[in-house]
Structures are given as structure tokens and as C-alpha cells.
Amino acid sequence: MANNEGASSKIFTPLKIANGNIELKHRIVLAPLTRNRGLPVRQDEPGNPNRIFYPDALNAEYYAQRATKGGLLISEGIPPSLESNGSPGVPGLFHPKHLEGWKLVTNAVHQKGGYIYAQLWHAGRTTLPPFTGMPTVAPSATPWDDPEQFHRRIPPGCDGPVKYVDYPPIELSKEHIKRTIEDYCNAARMAMEAGFDGVEVHGGNGYLPEQFLSSNINRRTDEHGGCPEKRCRFVVELMEGLRDAVGGSNVAIRLSPFGLFNHTRGEQRVETWSFLCRQLKEKVPDMSYISFIEPRFEQIHSVGEKDEFLKSWGMDPSTTSLKPFREIMGDTPFFSAGGWNDTNCWGVLESEECDALLMGRYFISNPDLIKRLREGLPLTKYDRNTFYGPLEPRERGYTDYRTWEEQQSTSSEGVDAV
């Protein structure tokens, strides 16, 4: 094993985040992962379906399984309001049962010696009224790009899947923007009360913050649109609000400056996200960390397809990187996500490209991922079919993945039985 692999890797060295208030013992972070395993607050009624979900002991077990001493977990995207929820079965942070349920989760993680941040997630124009009971909102009333794209879930009371294009968004008014930021701030306060160690804004993947940043979606001509600087204003105001609500050292953000997910096709990528980073560094200088998705990684496109998009923006795929943003952020801890696994993670931190790596899919199927990476043990392959609930039994593909020791014990028992 090479010197920069396994236990000798920089991955297994300490890292301070939260303006020095938290010291991580290793640098592999659980990526935020939507799992749709929340429980309904109440039973559906005719014409009045349940729309709010909360976490319970099973969710606590899931996060605790992946917690390690001094390790950092980022929660699934948590809607700060009913309006913001883009998918059923996702626990929020705006109802009394949310506070109760998330306390179970944070307590379980802390008992293992780990840390956990709440990712705040507003889905914007990917929300649908049949799920939320409220209008779809976005920076502008920009219709969905693909007229044939369906939501993967059938809403209550509907005979089949519904199309996004059938529910065009309304443009957020200035007053609505203020209310939305306050929703985030209230959720952040509840998160800290529930025991989270900090909050991360989901500012990528084509959700509301990135919709403001994207020129093809944000067509406003007021102070929140029209040029890169103005398109950044919502995100900057949001981060300032969260800074004032829970403290800058407790706040982080995730960004995908080269992302295409949810039809983000805006241009001026480097200009927009560079300005945003400069603003964040100025307005929230003690920010806990900043997390980026790698330029060539895409959830629904191949590397080749993504390269063509980069070329269309005048970028060279072989040289496009997160380096310009890292330089702007200076000493702010800099995280990287996007396809990292046990074959390509080695040597990355030694190159100073970033300070920590996020892993998701392999953390789903390997609750003891940190041990396996440290000791060079093979990883269990994940099953995409069980990524999202609801499933029966509820723990299927969620808490039923086994650790290395459990796998070896089962194997030995099988041999002995023969």
C-alpha cells in the first residue's frame, strides 16, 4: 500500500472547523443524502393528506451507525418550512415533533463521539403543490424546461405521476424573500436547540439558492437579478441572516458552481461563484467550512456529456477545477464532493486541493466506511433501488447494511454450519 493510502493518509489527520471550535479526527465526511425514511405526523384523511414527516429512533440508528469519534456527518436535506419540501418522507425543522425527533438523532451521534450538521434545503421550483399544498416558488416564474419530466413520486390523490411543467412557479416577492430567509433562520435556531453542531445551507443541485444564482432561471431585473453580483444577493443575505441567528462559526454552505442538476443552465459560472465566495469570505469570515461539488461530477450526466457543457462555456475540462474558489476562501476549511471512493481518494488531501472529502453512496452501504478505508478492507456495493423510501420493511437498504466484522462473523458461522 502506498504511503498516502490507508492509515498513513492525510485523511486520518485532524482538521479544525467551526472557527477552531471543533476538531475532527479524520477528514471523510458523510455527504448529505435524501433517504425518505421519515414518519408522517398524522394519518392521511380524505382530501387532507399528511404533508409533514419527522425522524424517529430508526433515523437515529442510521446516523449513529455511521458516526465515529471525531467524525462529521451532514444530515439529509431538511426543509425549513412546508413550502420548501421537495419530496415526501423528508423530516423537516419547523414542527414540534421535528425538535423531538432530531434530538434522538443528535444524541445518538454524540454518544458515538461524532459531530452532525443539519443541511437546510429549500427545493424552490422543484416543489409541487400536490405534495406541499402550497404554490411552487422560485426567483422568477420560469417554467420547467423539460415538458415531459415527471416527479418520481405519485402525490396523494393523484392517479399517476405528475409533470413539473404543469405546476409553474410563482415569482418570490421581496416580502416573500424575507419570509423565506426567516424560515431558514428559525430552522437553524431549532437545529441548534435539537443538538446539531451547526447548519449547512444546500446552495447547490439546482435548489432555491442556486436558482437565484442561475441566469437561465433567475430572470429578475431588481436587486436580486440581472447580473452576477445581483444574482448572488439572496444567498449572501441568507448567510448573513443565519450568521446573525446562530453565529457565523456554526454556519456552512454547499455549492455546485458547475452543476446541471434540475436544469441549471446559467452562464457566467466562474464570475458568479467567484463573486459569491468573495462576499461570503467578507460577510461570514468565521464560517465553519465551505463545501463544493467537483466540476466534472454530475448526478445524471456522464463525464463525457459534462465535458461538452464545460466546453460550451469556454472551459477546458482537463484544467477546470475548484482551485479559484479555494484561493478566494483562504483559510476557510474547504470540502470536496463528487464521486470519491476507495480508489480515487488517496493523495487528494496531500495535494492541498481541499481539506476534507465527502462520500455518500459508499457510506450508505458501509456504515463502517472509515474503518474500511483506514485498514484497506473492501467496500460493500450499494443498491440504488433502496436509496429512497418508503420501503417495507422500513430499514431495508437503510440500517440493514452490515459492518465488516458482522460480515465476517456471518461468513464464519456459515462455514461452521457446513
Phi, psi and omega in degrees: 000132182297160184300331183263018177247158177065213187299337181275356181288154174298341176307325185259041173239157183292156176213129177267134174233186178055043179058034178089358183281340179235131174247114177282147181268343174209172192241026170256121186246137174293120178289153176294130187222114175292127182236347177054048181245015178287160178261148178290141177296327178211170178282150175297146173236153179306121180075002182216071183289153173293139180233001184239135183232151183225158178274155179223199185298329179293318177297320178298320179296318180302310181290321180297324178302327185261002180275143176225161179298120180075012178265153182249131174246139171252129184292167167304160177298126184247117179292132178277359180199164176296320181302330189272353188282122182264002184199140178290156178083005181262120179292141181255193175220065180206004183234148180307323180292337175294316180300313180299315183290317181291334175297324176300318182293307184296322177298318181295320179293316181294328177296335176272000180085012183263176176238152180215132175253146176268122175272121180269127193228114173248117187280349176058235186283002172266004171278159180225134180306323179300337178266319186264337186076012183226160180296151171286136182238154180199169177301323178223162179280055183273119182293160179296142187288316185265112184291350183249003184280129181256154165287142186287350179251147174270119182292156176303135178083358180258148182279342182195184180301151180246150182270142176299321185296339180283353180230070181298145184283158169265151179283132177295125174286167178300321179292323179293324176299316178299318179296322180296316177297321178293325174301314177302314183295319177297319179295322179296318178298317179296322179299315180294323177295327180283354176104004176296150181275351179175180179230145176238129174279130172279098182255020182232196173056025175075019176270184195310308180303317180289333175297323175294326183281343189264122185293335180279346179253315179275104181247022180292155177240010179264204183290353179253017180191169176111338178201165182306317183297317181286327179293339178278348191299318181301313182296319179296316178297322179297313181293326175295319178298317179293322176304314181289331184282317187231359180099135183301324182289349179260007187242140176217173179212148175249135183228150175227076188297342180244020186281156179239354187298144181059036171065033171281107184237020182294158178253191183055044184297306183296317180298314184293308185285335174293316177298318179300314181297319178297321178294317180295320180295327180281315188278328180231066186297336180261021180309142186300311178191170173229138187238132183236151171262133184302146186302321187269354180276137178211140185289326187239001179240149175286167178301319180299317179295319179295321178301322180296322176296315180300318179297323180294340177265009179079022182251149176267112183304330183285341182241350179293129183210179178271003185305317180301323180287322177299319180297320179295319185284347174057240185272004174293126179308133191240115183258151178232136176230157174129078173084013179288140178208192185285354180258336187239003183276343187283134178087349182293312181291326178297333180280356179068018177293329181200175182255340181203157180241137174262138175232142183237291187302318180283343174283334175296311187270355179226085180301335178257038184306319183299315178299316183295319178293317182296321186259003178070031181272146181295150180266149174278133179288142179276161178246106182302330184294344181246015179299317189244139175273183359280147178226156175240127354292162188296332182279355183299126181069014185236293179247008183260005172287139186261151174286170178301315180298319179295321178295317180292323179295317179296319180297316181295320179297324178294320179294317181298323182295328179288000000 
